[in-house]
Amino acid sequence: MLNHALTDLDRDADGLATVRLRADGAGVDLWVDEHHRWLQVYTADDTATPRVSVAVEPMTAPPDAFNSGDDLVVLEPGASFAATWGIRAA
């Protein structure tokens, strides 16, 4: 089972980090911009009905960031924040 937050992501020249999920020659890529410094990776193989699946969640801060303050994005009134991620067939 996996249920881990990962950081220090490898990035390409455009600042994008990519997760590649493949099976039998097909798959998907999840890409995240530089604002996503964390990825949460989870598998459901610890449940009563195990599934062969992987969940990858782009995150701008780690779990419990509201308490730790780590990488927390705090907006002043009237400010804005934008981050980008996407999925592409592989």
N, C-alpha and C positions, 0 to 999 in steps of 0.2 A: 504494500500500500504506500502511496505517496500522498502527502499533504504538507507541502513545504513551500515557503516563500524563497525565491531565488533573486539575487541581485548581482551587481558587477557583470552585467550582460555584455557579451561581445557585440560590437556594432560595426556597421559598414561605413564607408566614406560619407554617406548621407546622414549618419547618426541613427540609423534604424537597426534594431535587434530583431532577429527572426527565429521563430520556433518552427521546426519542420517535423510534421507527423506523417509517417509513411507506413503503408502496408501493401504488400503485393504489387509494388510498383506505382501505386497511386497515393495521393494524400493531399494535405493542405499545408499552407504556410500561414502563420500568424505573425504579423509584423507590428512593431510598436515604435513610436518616436522617442526622442530623448527625454521627454517628460515622464515616461513610464520607466522608472528605475527598478521596478520589481515585477516578478511574475509569480502567481500562485499556481502550483501544479498539484492536481488531485486525481487519484484513481479511486474507483468505487469498489475495489475488490475486497474490501473489509466488511461489506454489508451482508445481510442475510441472503440477498439475491445478488451475487457478484455480477458485475457487468464488465465486459471487455471494452473499456473506454478510458479516455484521458480528458480532463478539463484543464484548460490553461487560461488564467484570468490576468489580463494586463492591469497593473496597479501603479499608481503614482507614489504610493507610500507603503510601508510594510504593515502587516497586521498589528493592531493595537497602537497605531500611530497617533490616535487622539490622546492617548495617555503618555506615550513616550516622546512625542513631538518629532520623531525621526522622519525626515523627508516630508513632513506635513506641509501642504500648501495652505497658507493662510491668506485670505483675501480681505483687503480693507473695503469699506463700503464704496460701492461704485466700480470696484476693480473687476477684472474678468480673467479667466484662465481657460486655455484651450489645449487639448492634447489629442493626438490622432493615433489610431490603430486600424488595422484591417486584416482581412482574410482573403487569400487567393488560392485557387486550385493549383495543384502541383502535378 
